[in-house]
């Protein structure tokens, strides 16, 4: 979900409390597409980095913990001990590092972006999706507002936004179109749910095991919306 925020000119807010600034990597992604190097369509549905996107540059707490127990009695001033104590007690952040988001781990992931950056940020994410993922692994479902057609029209005719049989286009501007696509996807969901249920029963596995979800099928459907109210009305989010 991508929505506008008028008060923060160049900041991206990720749920729940991470912020980042857009980093211009368009040249790199264009080069991958142009040269068709090894990174092009390199992320397959069973890969750990499938749907892992770089959303900007920011500051992060490192995934480490530092513990230090200072001696109660020290005769001499030890600079190394003092440095260790200071390091353990200080705030620790990695500064200006890539901020990533996993769209498969966070099933509902909102982005709040300044209105002036909506198109740039949408293009930034979309370019990564079509650069690193093939249209056989990933389908993009657009439930978007017509007022933002200047952002989304370019993606309406992608092979990513149409079924493999060319019978359904996954692009909706109004509620009726959204309901029609939702009905189509619901049938796929029910079929997959039954397959997972039967497989879990046969293999005595828990149906909530994430390995039995998206990796069990050839195609992942990613819903993109910029209209949370309309999406809630039809039960998408």
Secondary structure as GFF3:
##gff-version 3
##sequence-region A 1 237
A	DSSP	beta_strand	2	4	.	.	.	ID=ss1
A	DSSP	beta_strand	11	14	.	.	.	ID=ss2
A	DSSP	beta_strand	18	21	.	.	.	ID=ss3
A	DSSP	alpha_helix	26	35	.	.	.	ID=ss4
A	DSSP	beta_strand	52	60	.	.	.	ID=ss5
A	DSSP	alpha_helix	79	89	.	.	.	ID=ss6
A	DSSP	beta_strand	94	102	.	.	.	ID=ss7
A	DSSP	beta_strand	111	113	.	.	.	ID=ss8
A	DSSP	three_ten_helix	115	117	.	.	.	ID=ss9
A	DSSP	alpha_helix	118	132	.	.	.	ID=ss10
A	DSSP	beta_strand	138	143	.	.	.	ID=ss11
A	DSSP	three_ten_helix	146	148	.	.	.	ID=ss12
A	DSSP	alpha_helix	149	152	.	.	.	ID=ss13
A	DSSP	three_ten_helix	153	155	.	.	.	ID=ss14
A	DSSP	three_ten_helix	159	161	.	.	.	ID=ss15
A	DSSP	beta_strand	171	172	.	.	.	ID=ss16
A	DSSP	alpha_helix	175	203	.	.	.	ID=ss17
A	DSSP	three_ten_helix	210	212	.	.	.	ID=ss18
A	DSSP	three_ten_helix	214	216	.	.	.	ID=ss19
A	DSSP	beta_strand	220	225	.	.	.	ID=ss20
A	DSSP	alpha_helix	228	233	.	.	.	ID=ss21
###
